[in-house]
């Protein structure tokens, strides 16, 4: 019988989330700079909130609380939904 090390599986899932969020953070960096150039503080705050939500994706409860490999595979932080 194969035993899955869930701690290692979570670490792999977190790395996958990091790879997926990287281009989204890069897009938001551009949006933030554009908002900063025109002095749109409301837009800057909105972008900053989105960036923080993406940073928090690796600590999403669906990943941390997954008890089986199938639960972990299905885990998808809401902030990654575009």
N, C-alpha and C positions, 0 to 999 in steps of 0.2 A: 504494500500500500504506500502511496506517495503522500507525504506530509508536507503541506505548504507552510512556509514560514511567513506568517502574516505581517510581521514587522518589516521584513525585507520586501514583501509585496507592496506594502504601503509606501515604502521609500521609492520603489520603482514607479508607482502611480504618481507620487508627488513630483518626481523628475519628469514624467510625461506631462503633467499639468504645467510645470515650469516651461517646458519647451513649447507648449501650446499657447501660453500667455505671452511669451516673449514678443511676437510680432504685434500683438494687441497693445502691449505697453509702449512699443516703439511708435505706433500710430497715435497713441494718446500723448506721447511726448511732443509730437509735432503739433497736435491740436492745442496743447498747453502753451507752447511757444507762440503760436499764432494769436491766441487769446491774450497772452501777455503783451505782445507787440501793439495791440489795439487798446489795451487797458481794460479788457472785459473781465472784471473780477468774478462775476457770477459764473461765467464759462470756465474760468480758471478753477474755481471751487468745485464745479461739477466734474471736471476732468480729474482733479485731484482725488475726488471721492471714488471715481471709477478705477483709478490707478490703485488706490488702497484696497478696494474690493478684490482686484486681481492679485495683489500681493498676498492677501489673506486666503486665497484659493487653496493653497497647500495645507492649510489647517482646517479645511471644511469638515464639518461633522460627518458628512456622508463618507468621507475617506477615513477619518480617524475612528469611526464607530463600526466600520465594515467588519463583519465576523467571518465571512466566507469569501473565497476568491470571486464568486459571482457577484456578490454585493459590491465588492471593491471595483470590479470591472464596470458595473453599472453606475458607480459614483460619478457625478458630474456637478461640479460647483456651478451655481447659478450665474456667477459673474463671467463665466466663459461663454455664456449664450450671447450671441451678438444680435 
